[in-house]
Amino acid sequence: MIDLSGKTLLVTGGTGSFGTAFVRRVLEHHDVHSIRVFSRDELKQSELQNQLRDPRMRWLLGDVRDAERLKVATRGVDLIVHAAALKQVPACEYNPFEAVRTNVLGAQNVISAAIENEVPLTVALSTDKAVNPANLYGATKLCAEKIVAQAGVYAPGGTTRFASVRYGNVVGSRGSVVPIFLAQAESGRLTITDERMTRFWITLQAAVDFVLSSLEHAQGGEVFVPKIPSMRIVDLAKALAPEAEIEIVGIRPGEKLHEVLLTEDEARQSYDLGDRYVIMPSRANGDLATTPHGTPLADGFRYASDSNDRWLTVEELLEITKTVHPARRSSDLAAAPLVED
């Protein structure tokens, strides 16, 4: 794994589920010079600051929509982990301009700041919702992926690199279906949109480790995809509340039956690296930017949640979700669960 000793890191969205876990992991295992948390919520920053109390931490209020603030925040930084995003699917559908400003223009602002301040490496978080997007959230994350993949073209000398990581739903993250199911279980009735539904599944710690391990592979423009298990929403419901009644409420707008992490078209420029796939960037002339050490994927290869070769059992799902707490807001319980990252 990459050595971060003496490095200065900036984490956008650093008070979110991933950002908090990432910061804790780095502080525990790496002798970094400092970590700058960049986020817009002063309360969350204050709460996290009280929890960590580490002299290596820096707390920067700001929004990725603010290009000038990002330029200040990224001065002297060695690594940017871009995790800030609007990710609630219904909220993005209802507020499309806001989703674009944060997820698309925000990504552009991060890249521009990294180029101006010659930050050696920037890694952006993406999602399976970006593949063949069926909702605005996915569409904005697809745009962000494309922006990141092409960013190196604008960095003179090739010393500033950019890459993305794309993975599936994170167990227990904010907006996840698990806390909702746990809360609904108390009433003896769980709502499921469609009993055929499948999803990729990854723990928060595994997501953090995947991002950290991808740093050493990044040469510029890649999208890294982990090999992770699938699960059936019905199995998840049965694991969390085996005696509860299940009500099928129908798929909501922007929701898919199954998710895809790598398409047949992307497979033509992708490689198997053992524990992950890498989608290489293509340039205007159609040539791959670089060739990694890996096995080219077969023509027509598709990595989807319904055709995955590894599935979580009810027992595994129950074990994974033991540390997740129920949702508290009544608004969470009223909605049919839309599984997100």
Secondary structure as a PSIPRED ss2 file (coil, helix, strand):
# PSIPRED VFORMAT (PSIPRED V4.0)

   1 M C   1.000  0.000  0.000
   2 I C   1.000  0.000  0.000
   3 D C   1.000  0.000  0.000
   4 L C   1.000  0.000  0.000
   5 S C   1.000  0.000  0.000
   6 G C   1.000  0.000  0.000
   7 K C   1.000  0.000  0.000
   8 T E   0.000  0.000  1.000
   9 L E   0.000  0.000  1.000
  10 L E   0.000  0.000  1.000
  11 V E   0.000  0.000  1.000
  12 T E   0.000  0.000  1.000
  13 G C   1.000  0.000  0.000
  14 G C   1.000  0.000  0.000
  15 T C   1.000  0.000  0.000
  16 G C   1.000  0.000  0.000
  17 S H   0.000  1.000  0.000
  18 F H   0.000  1.000  0.000
  19 G H   0.000  1.000  0.000
  20 T H   0.000  1.000  0.000
  21 A H   0.000  1.000  0.000
  22 F H   0.000  1.000  0.000
  23 V H   0.000  1.000  0.000
  24 R H   0.000  1.000  0.000
  25 R H   0.000  1.000  0.000
  26 V H   0.000  1.000  0.000
  27 L H   0.000  1.000  0.000
  28 E H   0.000  1.000  0.000
  29 H H   0.000  1.000  0.000
  30 H C   1.000  0.000  0.000
  31 D C   1.000  0.000  0.000
  32 V C   1.000  0.000  0.000
  33 H C   1.000  0.000  0.000
  34 S E   0.000  0.000  1.000
  35 I E   0.000  0.000  1.000
  36 R E   0.000  0.000  1.000
  37 V E   0.000  0.000  1.000
  38 F E   0.000  0.000  1.000
  39 S E   0.000  0.000  1.000
  40 R C   1.000  0.000  0.000
  41 D C   1.000  0.000  0.000
  42 E H   0.000  1.000  0.000
  43 L H   0.000  1.000  0.000
  44 K H   0.000  1.000  0.000
  45 Q H   0.000  1.000  0.000
  46 S H   0.000  1.000  0.000
  47 E H   0.000  1.000  0.000
  48 L H   0.000  1.000  0.000
  49 Q H   0.000  1.000  0.000
  50 N H   0.000  1.000  0.000
  51 Q H   0.000  1.000  0.000
  52 L H   0.000  1.000  0.000
  53 R C   1.000  0.000  0.000
  54 D C   1.000  0.000  0.000
  55 P C   1.000  0.000  0.000
  56 R C   1.000  0.000  0.000
  57 M E   0.000  0.000  1.000
  58 R E   0.000  0.000  1.000
  59 W E   0.000  0.000  1.000
  60 L E   0.000  0.000  1.000
  61 L E   0.000  0.000  1.000
  62 G C   1.000  0.000  0.000
  63 D C   1.000  0.000  0.000
  64 V C   1.000  0.000  0.000
  65 R C   1.000  0.000  0.000
  66 D C   1.000  0.000  0.000
  67 A H   0.000  1.000  0.000
  68 E H   0.000  1.000  0.000
  69 R H   0.000  1.000  0.000
  70 L H   0.000  1.000  0.000
  71 K H   0.000  1.000  0.000
  72 V H   0.000  1.000  0.000
  73 A H   0.000  1.000  0.000
  74 T C   1.000  0.000  0.000
  75 R C   1.000  0.000  0.000
  76 G C   1.000  0.000  0.000
  77 V C   1.000  0.000  0.000
  78 D C   1.000  0.000  0.000
  79 L E   0.000  0.000  1.000
  80 I E   0.000  0.000  1.000
  81 V E   0.000  0.000  1.000
  82 H E   0.000  0.000  1.000
  83 A C   1.000  0.000  0.000
  84 A C   1.000  0.000  0.000
  85 A C   1.000  0.000  0.000
  86 L C   1.000  0.000  0.000
  87 K C   1.000  0.000  0.000
  88 Q C   1.000  0.000  0.000
  89 V H   0.000  1.000  0.000
  90 P H   0.000  1.000  0.000
  91 A H   0.000  1.000  0.000
  92 C H   0.000  1.000  0.000
  93 E H   0.000  1.000  0.000
  94 Y H   0.000  1.000  0.000
  95 N C   1.000  0.000  0.000
  96 P H   0.000  1.000  0.000
  97 F H   0.000  1.000  0.000
  98 E H   0.000  1.000  0.000
  99 A H   0.000  1.000  0.000
 100 V H   0.000  1.000  0.000
 101 R H   0.000  1.000  0.000
 102 T H   0.000  1.000  0.000
 103 N H   0.000  1.000  0.000
 104 V H   0.000  1.000  0.000
 105 L H   0.000  1.000  0.000
 106 G H   0.000  1.000  0.000
 107 A H   0.000  1.000  0.000
 108 Q H   0.000  1.000  0.000
 109 N H   0.000  1.000  0.000
 110 V H   0.000  1.000  0.000
 111 I H   0.000  1.000  0.000
 112 S H   0.000  1.000  0.000
 113 A H   0.000  1.000  0.000
 114 A H   0.000  1.000  0.000
 115 I H   0.000  1.000  0.000
 116 E H   0.000  1.000  0.000
 117 N C   1.000  0.000  0.000
 118 E C   1.000  0.000  0.000
 119 V C   1.000  0.000  0.000
 120 P C   1.000  0.000  0.000
 121 L E   0.000  0.000  1.000
 122 T E   0.000  0.000  1.000
 123 V E   0.000  0.000  1.000
 124 A E   0.000  0.000  1.000
 125 L E   0.000  0.000  1.000
 126 S E   0.000  0.000  1.000
 127 T E   0.000  0.000  1.000
 128 D H   0.000  1.000  0.000
 129 K H   0.000  1.000  0.000
 130 A H   0.000  1.000  0.000
 131 V C   1.000  0.000  0.000
 132 N C   1.000  0.000  0.000
 133 P C   1.000  0.000  0.000
 134 A C   1.000  0.000  0.000
 135 N C   1.000  0.000  0.000
 136 L H   0.000  1.000  0.000
 137 Y H   0.000  1.000  0.000
 138 G H   0.000  1.000  0.000
 139 A H   0.000  1.000  0.000
 140 T H   0.000  1.000  0.000
 141 K H   0.000  1.000  0.000
 142 L H   0.000  1.000  0.000
 143 C H   0.000  1.000  0.000
 144 A H   0.000  1.000  0.000
 145 E H   0.000  1.000  0.000
 146 K H   0.000  1.000  0.000
 147 I H   0.000  1.000  0.000
 148 V H   0.000  1.000  0.000
 149 A H   0.000  1.000  0.000
 150 Q H   0.000  1.000  0.000
 151 A H   0.000  1.000  0.000
 152 G H   0.000  1.000  0.000
 153 V H   0.000  1.000  0.000
 154 Y H   0.000  1.000  0.000
 155 A C   1.000  0.000  0.000
 156 P H   0.000  1.000  0.000
 157 G H   0.000  1.000  0.000
 158 G H   0.000  1.000  0.000
 159 T C   1.000  0.000  0.000
 160 T C   1.000  0.000  0.000
 161 R E   0.000  0.000  1.000
 162 F E   0.000  0.000  1.000
 163 A E   0.000  0.000  1.000
 164 S E   0.000  0.000  1.000
 165 V E   0.000  0.000  1.000
 166 R E   0.000  0.000  1.000
 167 Y E   0.000  0.000  1.000
 168 G C   1.000  0.000  0.000
 169 N E   0.000  0.000  1.000
 170 V E   0.000  0.000  1.000
 171 V C   1.000  0.000  0.000
 172 G C   1.000  0.000  0.000
 173 S C   1.000  0.000  0.000
 174 R C   1.000  0.000  0.000
 175 G C   1.000  0.000  0.000
 176 S C   1.000  0.000  0.000
 177 V H   0.000  1.000  0.000
 178 V H   0.000  1.000  0.000
 179 P H   0.000  1.000  0.000
 180 I H   0.000  1.000  0.000
 181 F H   0.000  1.000  0.000
 182 L H   0.000  1.000  0.000
 183 A H   0.000  1.000  0.000
 184 Q H   0.000  1.000  0.000
 185 A H   0.000  1.000  0.000
 186 E C   1.000  0.000  0.000
 187 S C   1.000  0.000  0.000
 188 G C   1.000  0.000  0.000
 189 R E   0.000  0.000  1.000
 190 L E   0.000  0.000  1.000
 191 T E   0.000  0.000  1.000
 192 I E   0.000  0.000  1.000
 193 T C   1.000  0.000  0.000
 194 D C   1.000  0.000  0.000
 195 E C   1.000  0.000  0.000
 196 R C   1.000  0.000  0.000
 197 M C   1.000  0.000  0.000
 198 T E   0.000  0.000  1.000
 199 R E   0.000  0.000  1.000
 200 F E   0.000  0.000  1.000
 201 W E   0.000  0.000  1.000
 202 I E   0.000  0.000  1.000
 203 T C   1.000  0.000  0.000
 204 L H   0.000  1.000  0.000
 205 Q H   0.000  1.000  0.000
 206 A H   0.000  1.000  0.000
 207 A H   0.000  1.000  0.000
 208 V H   0.000  1.000  0.000
 209 D H   0.000  1.000  0.000
 210 F H   0.000  1.000  0.000
 211 V H   0.000  1.000  0.000
 212 L H   0.000  1.000  0.000
 213 S H   0.000  1.000  0.000
 214 S H   0.000  1.000  0.000
 215 L C   1.000  0.000  0.000
 216 E C   1.000  0.000  0.000
 217 H C   1.000  0.000  0.000
 218 A C   1.000  0.000  0.000
 219 Q C   1.000  0.000  0.000
 220 G C   1.000  0.000  0.000
 221 G C   1.000  0.000  0.000
 222 E C   1.000  0.000  0.000
 223 V E   0.000  0.000  1.000
 224 F E   0.000  0.000  1.000
 225 V E   0.000  0.000  1.000
 226 P E   0.000  0.000  1.000
 227 K C   1.000  0.000  0.000
 228 I C   1.000  0.000  0.000
 229 P C   1.000  0.000  0.000
 230 S E   0.000  0.000  1.000
 231 M E   0.000  0.000  1.000
 232 R E   0.000  0.000  1.000
 233 I H   0.000  1.000  0.000
 234 V H   0.000  1.000  0.000
 235 D H   0.000  1.000  0.000
 236 L H   0.000  1.000  0.000
 237 A H   0.000  1.000  0.000
 238 K H   0.000  1.000  0.000
 239 A H   0.000  1.000  0.000
 240 L H   0.000  1.000  0.000
 241 A C   1.000  0.000  0.000
 242 P C   1.000  0.000  0.000
 243 E C   1.000  0.000  0.000
 244 A C   1.000  0.000  0.000
 245 E E   0.000  0.000  1.000
 246 I E   0.000  0.000  1.000
 247 E E   0.000  0.000  1.000
 248 I E   0.000  0.000  1.000
 249 V C   1.000  0.000  0.000
 250 G C   1.000  0.000  0.000
 251 I C   1.000  0.000  0.000
 252 R C   1.000  0.000  0.000
 253 P C   1.000  0.000  0.000
 254 G C   1.000  0.000  0.000
 255 E C   1.000  0.000  0.000
 256 K C   1.000  0.000  0.000
 257 L C   1.000  0.000  0.000
 258 H C   1.000  0.000  0.000
 259 E C   1.000  0.000  0.000
 260 V E   0.000  0.000  1.000
 261 L E   0.000  0.000  1.000
 262 L E   0.000  0.000  1.000
 263 T C   1.000  0.000  0.000
 264 E H   0.000  1.000  0.000
 265 D H   0.000  1.000  0.000
 266 E H   0.000  1.000  0.000
 267 A H   0.000  1.000  0.000
 268 R C   1.000  0.000  0.000
 269 Q C   1.000  0.000  0.000
 270 S E   0.000  0.000  1.000
 271 Y E   0.000  0.000  1.000
 272 D E   0.000  0.000  1.000
 273 L C   1.000  0.000  0.000
 274 G C   1.000  0.000  0.000
 275 D C   1.000  0.000  0.000
 276 R E   0.000  0.000  1.000
 277 Y E   0.000  0.000  1.000
 278 V E   0.000  0.000  1.000
 279 I E   0.000  0.000  1.000
 280 M C   1.000  0.000  0.000
 281 P C   1.000  0.000  0.000
 282 S E   0.000  0.000  1.000
 283 R C   1.000  0.000  0.000
 284 A C   1.000  0.000  0.000
 285 N C   1.000  0.000  0.000
 286 G C   1.000  0.000  0.000
 287 D C   1.000  0.000  0.000
 288 L E   0.000  0.000  1.000
 289 A C   1.000  0.000  0.000
 290 T C   1.000  0.000  0.000
 291 T C   1.000  0.000  0.000
 292 P C   1.000  0.000  0.000
 293 H C   1.000  0.000  0.000
 294 G C   1.000  0.000  0.000
 295 T E   0.000  0.000  1.000
 296 P E   0.000  0.000  1.000
 297 L C   1.000  0.000  0.000
 298 A C   1.000  0.000  0.000
 299 D C   1.000  0.000  0.000
 300 G C   1.000  0.000  0.000
 301 F C   1.000  0.000  0.000
 302 R C   1.000  0.000  0.000
 303 Y E   0.000  0.000  1.000
 304 A E   0.000  0.000  1.000
 305 S C   1.000  0.000  0.000
 306 D C   1.000  0.000  0.000
 307 S C   1.000  0.000  0.000
 308 N C   1.000  0.000  0.000
 309 D C   1.000  0.000  0.000
 310 R C   1.000  0.000  0.000
 311 W E   0.000  0.000  1.000
 312 L C   1.000  0.000  0.000
 313 T C   1.000  0.000  0.000
 314 V H   0.000  1.000  0.000
 315 E H   0.000  1.000  0.000
 316 E H   0.000  1.000  0.000
 317 L H   0.000  1.000  0.000
 318 L H   0.000  1.000  0.000
 319 E H   0.000  1.000  0.000
 320 I H   0.000  1.000  0.000
 321 T H   0.000  1.000  0.000
 322 K H   0.000  1.000  0.000
 323 T H   0.000  1.000  0.000
 324 V C   1.000  0.000  0.000
 325 H C   1.000  0.000  0.000
 326 P C   1.000  0.000  0.000
 327 A C   1.000  0.000  0.000
 328 R C   1.000  0.000  0.000
 329 R C   1.000  0.000  0.000
 330 S H   0.000  1.000  0.000
 331 S H   0.000  1.000  0.000
 332 D H   0.000  1.000  0.000
 333 L H   0.000  1.000  0.000
 334 A H   0.000  1.000  0.000
 335 A C   1.000  0.000  0.000
 336 A C   1.000  0.000  0.000
 337 P C   1.000  0.000  0.000
 338 L C   1.000  0.000  0.000
 339 V C   1.000  0.000  0.000
 340 E C   1.000  0.000  0.000
 341 D C   1.000  0.000  0.000
